[in-house]
Amino acid sequence: MSLNWKPNPSAPLWDADRTDEPEGPFFADLQLEHIAQSGPTCVPTTLAMIANATGANLGPEDFMPIINSQSPHTWSKALEPYGLQLAYCNQDLRRLDYYIDELIDYNDLFLVSFYSIDPPSDPDGNGKLCTSHIVTLHENKIYDTAKKGSFGVSLAKQYPRLARQTKRIFRVVPRGHPRCL
């Protein structure tokens, strides 16, 4: 054990760990069309929006039977037929505004999940901390399925919920990428 080693308190969101790993951007030319969700369907609506950008013609109901809203592995699997998968990014419970500049700099496609309120220190009796939401960040825009019409797309730095605490960040990667879920 080295006595000179010290823990590093920070890491980039996407640190290439292999020299042969493609770094992206992977989806700079993707054209997203905002879809507004109906009810608590942010995950399947977000997946449909991303899949439709690859030429599919899907709605959230197409993803509902094949995903678990709390299992990102199932989200990644559901995107495979459209040439996409998800990869975890390094992150912790910091607020979104801490990460937003770095995410924009990647100029790519990400799913960003955050807590709807500041989570309590302990979960409730059912093991739940609080509700959460997921949005799509593409290049410098956030697509929020909980908003309707033009309110659903905003410049990332002007997104009104940047003060929310991060739950998960995924980079959308081409199917078969070495880091995919």
C-alpha positions as CSV (number, residue, x, y, z in Angstrom):
1,M,0.0,0.0,0.0
2,S,1.3,3.4,-0.9
3,L,1.4,5.9,1.9
4,N,1.4,8.8,-0.7
5,W,-1.9,7.8,-2.2
6,K,-4.9,10.2,-1.5
7,P,-8.5,9.7,-2.5
8,N,-9.7,11.9,-5.3
9,P,-12.9,13.7,-4.3
10,S,-14.0,14.3,-7.9
11,A,-14.2,12.5,-11.2
12,P,-15.4,13.6,-14.6
13,L,-18.9,12.4,-15.5
14,W,-17.5,10.4,-18.3
15,D,-14.0,9.2,-17.9
16,A,-12.6,7.1,-20.7
17,D,-11.0,4.1,-19.0
18,R,-9.6,2.5,-22.1
19,T,-7.6,4.0,-24.9
20,D,-9.7,2.1,-27.5
21,E,-13.0,3.3,-26.1
22,P,-15.0,5.5,-28.4
23,E,-15.6,8.9,-26.7
24,G,-18.3,10.5,-28.7
25,P,-20.2,12.7,-29.2
26,F,-22.4,9.8,-30.4
27,F,-25.6,11.6,-31.2
28,A,-24.8,15.2,-32.3
29,D,-27.0,14.9,-35.4
30,L,-30.1,13.4,-33.6
31,Q,-33.3,15.3,-34.0
32,L,-35.5,15.0,-30.9
33,E,-39.2,15.9,-30.9
34,H,-40.6,16.7,-27.5
35,I,-43.4,14.4,-26.2
36,A,-45.5,15.3,-23.2
37,Q,-46.2,12.6,-20.7
38,S,-49.6,11.6,-19.4
39,G,-49.6,10.7,-15.7
40,P,-46.5,9.4,-14.0
41,T,-44.9,8.1,-17.2
42,C,-41.7,10.1,-17.5
43,V,-39.5,7.0,-18.1
44,P,-41.5,5.3,-20.9
45,T,-42.3,8.7,-22.4
46,T,-38.6,9.6,-22.4
47,L,-37.6,6.3,-24.0
48,A,-40.2,6.7,-26.7
49,M,-38.9,10.2,-27.5
50,I,-35.4,9.0,-27.8
51,A,-36.4,5.9,-29.9
52,N,-38.5,8.0,-32.2
53,A,-35.4,10.1,-33.0
54,T,-34.0,7.0,-34.7
55,G,-37.0,6.6,-37.0
56,A,-39.3,4.6,-34.8
57,N,-42.9,5.6,-34.3
58,L,-43.6,4.7,-30.7
59,G,-45.5,5.9,-27.7
60,P,-44.9,5.4,-24.0
61,E,-47.4,2.5,-24.0
62,D,-44.9,0.5,-26.2
63,F,-42.3,0.6,-23.4
64,M,-44.6,0.2,-20.4
65,P,-44.9,-3.6,-20.6
66,I,-41.1,-4.2,-21.1
67,I,-39.5,-1.9,-18.5
68,N,-39.5,-1.4,-14.8
69,S,-39.5,2.4,-14.0
70,Q,-36.9,1.7,-11.2
71,S,-34.6,-0.6,-13.2
72,P,-32.3,1.3,-15.6
73,H,-31.1,-2.0,-17.0
74,T,-34.6,-2.6,-18.4
75,W,-34.5,0.8,-20.0
76,S,-31.2,0.1,-21.7
77,K,-32.5,-3.3,-22.9
78,A,-35.7,-1.6,-24.3
79,L,-33.5,0.8,-26.4
80,E,-31.4,-1.9,-28.0
81,P,-33.7,-2.5,-31.0
82,Y,-33.2,1.2,-31.9
83,G,-29.4,1.0,-31.8
84,L,-29.1,2.6,-28.4
85,Q,-28.2,1.7,-24.9
86,L,-27.4,3.4,-21.6
87,A,-24.2,3.8,-19.6
88,Y,-23.9,5.0,-16.1
89,C,-22.0,8.2,-15.5
90,N,-20.0,9.1,-12.4
91,Q,-22.1,11.3,-10.2
92,D,-23.4,11.7,-6.7
93,L,-26.2,13.5,-4.9
94,R,-25.1,17.0,-5.9
95,R,-27.5,19.4,-7.4
96,L,-27.9,19.4,-11.2
97,D,-26.4,22.9,-11.5
98,Y,-23.1,21.3,-10.4
99,Y,-23.0,19.1,-13.4
100,I,-24.8,21.0,-16.1
101,D,-21.7,22.7,-17.7
102,E,-19.8,19.5,-17.9
103,L,-22.8,17.7,-19.5
104,I,-23.2,20.5,-22.1
105,D,-19.5,20.3,-22.9
106,Y,-19.9,16.7,-24.0
107,N,-22.4,17.9,-26.7
108,D,-24.2,14.6,-26.6
109,L,-27.3,12.7,-25.4
110,F,-27.9,12.1,-21.7
111,L,-30.8,11.0,-19.4
112,V,-30.7,13.0,-16.1
113,S,-32.7,11.8,-13.2
114,F,-33.3,14.0,-10.1
115,Y,-35.3,14.0,-6.9
116,S,-38.4,16.1,-7.0
117,I,-37.8,17.4,-3.5
118,D,-34.8,17.3,-1.2
119,P,-34.7,13.7,-0.1
120,P,-35.0,13.1,3.6
121,S,-32.2,11.4,5.5
122,D,-34.1,8.2,5.8
123,P,-36.7,6.5,3.5
124,D,-40.3,6.0,4.5
125,G,-41.7,2.8,5.8
126,N,-41.9,1.4,2.2
127,G,-38.2,2.2,1.6
128,K,-38.9,5.2,-0.7
129,L,-37.0,8.4,-0.3
130,C,-39.2,10.7,-2.4
131,T,-40.5,11.0,-6.0
132,S,-38.1,11.6,-8.8
133,H,-38.2,12.7,-12.4
134,I,-36.1,12.1,-15.6
135,V,-35.3,14.5,-18.4
136,T,-33.3,14.2,-21.6
137,L,-30.4,16.5,-22.2
138,H,-29.3,16.7,-25.9
139,E,-26.4,19.0,-26.6
140,N,-27.5,22.2,-24.8
141,K,-31.2,21.6,-24.5
142,I,-33.3,19.8,-21.8
143,Y,-36.5,18.0,-22.9
144,D,-38.9,17.6,-20.0
145,T,-41.8,15.3,-20.7
146,A,-43.7,16.7,-17.7
147,K,-44.1,20.0,-19.5
148,K,-46.4,20.6,-22.5
149,G,-45.6,22.2,-25.8
150,S,-42.8,24.7,-26.1
151,F,-42.5,24.7,-22.2
152,G,-41.1,21.2,-22.5
153,V,-37.8,22.3,-24.2
154,S,-35.4,24.7,-22.6
155,L,-31.8,25.7,-22.8
156,A,-30.1,23.5,-20.2
157,K,-28.5,26.4,-18.3
158,Q,-32.0,28.0,-18.0
159,Y,-33.8,24.8,-16.9
160,P,-35.8,25.8,-13.8
161,R,-35.1,22.6,-11.8
162,L,-31.2,22.8,-11.8
163,A,-31.4,23.1,-8.0
164,R,-32.7,19.5,-7.7
165,Q,-30.4,16.8,-6.3
166,T,-29.2,14.1,-8.8
167,K,-30.5,10.6,-8.6
168,R,-28.8,9.2,-11.7
169,I,-27.1,10.3,-14.9
170,F,-26.8,8.1,-18.0
171,R,-25.1,8.7,-21.3
172,V,-27.0,7.3,-24.3
173,V,-24.4,5.2,-26.2
174,P,-24.5,3.2,-29.4
175,R,-25.7,-0.4,-28.9
176,G,-22.8,-2.6,-27.9
177,H,-20.6,0.2,-26.5
178,P,-18.2,-1.3,-23.9
179,R,-19.8,0.6,-21.1
180,C,-23.5,-0.1,-21.8
181,L,-25.8,-1.6,-19.2
